[in-house]
């Protein structure tokens, strides 16, 4: 179970290039509520699942047009998954950037990931 959660977290972090928006500016570290970090963790898992679904389709796409179509569908679904958790893409990327650079935030996100059903 723990290995699966860690795999999901790594996949989510690795496949964040899907966003149609520029990565958020990090700026000063923000204070995130536990509720917001829990929403982020749930969104991260959903993004990883979508990545698991579409990455093989992207790999077997025969043409650039097919790849573009797969990327567009995956991007829409990932955007919807993030928004379904009550956050914007920009906020998702802001938290992601802070989690990459701030061990305390990363640990808090990890704790939420480990407590997901």
N, C-alpha and C positions, 0 to 999 in steps of 0.2 A: 504493500500500500504506500509506504513512505517513498520507495523508489519510483513508483508511478507518479506521485505528486512532484517529485524532483524532476523527473523527465518532462512532465507537463510544463513546469516552470521554465526549464531550459529551452524547450521548444517555443514557448510563448516569447521569451526574451529574444530568441534567435530569429523569429519570424515577424518582427514588428515593422519590417520595411513595407508592409502592405498599405500603410496609411496614405491617403491622398493629400495629406497635409504635411507641412514641414515639421520636423521634430521641435518640440517645445523648447524654449530657452530655459535653462536651468535656473539661473539667477540665485537668489538667496534660498537656503533651505526652508521649506514650508513646514508648518505643523499640520499633520494630517490626523484626522480623527480615526479611531478604530473602525468606525462604520465605513468611512471612505476607503480605508485600506482593505477592509473586507470586500467591499464592492470591486475594488481594483483586482484583488486576488481571484474573485469569481470570474471577472471579465477576462483575466489572463488565462484561466483554465479554458474558458469558452473559445478564446482565440487559438489556443493550442489545439483544441479538438478540431476546429475548422481547418487549421493548418494541416493536421493529420489527414483530413479528408481531401484537401485540394492539392497538396504537394505531389502526390503520385500522379494526379491528373495533369499537373503542370509539367512533370518530367516526361510523360508520354505524349504530350501535345506535339503534333507533327510540324506545325507551322507557327510562325510568329503571331499570326492572327488567332490561332487556337490558344496560344499561351496568353495573349492579351485578354481573351474572353474568360479564361479560367481565372486570371488575376482580378478581373473586374468583379466577377461573381464572388470570389473569396473576399475581396475588399469590402463589398457591400455587406456580406454576412458578418465579417469581423466588426465593421463599423456598427452594425445593428446590435451585435452582442455587447459591445462596450456601452452603447447608448441604453440598452435594456437594463444595464446595471446602474443607470442614473448618472453617468458621467459623459463628458465630451471627449472626443478624440484628443483634443489638446491637453485636457487634464490627465487623461490616461498616460500620455507620453511624458507629461511633467512628472508624474509619480514614478514612472518607469525610469526616467533619467535620474531622479533623486535616489531611487533604490539601487541603481548601478553605482552611484558615487557616495552613498551614505550608508555605512554598515548598519547603523541603528534602524533606518527605515527598511533596509533589506531584511533585517531580522524580524521586524514587525510583520512585513509582508509574508515572510516564510512561515511565521506562526499562524497567520490566517490560512495559508495554503494547507498547512498540516491539520487544521481543524475543520476543513471542509468535509461535508459528507461524502 
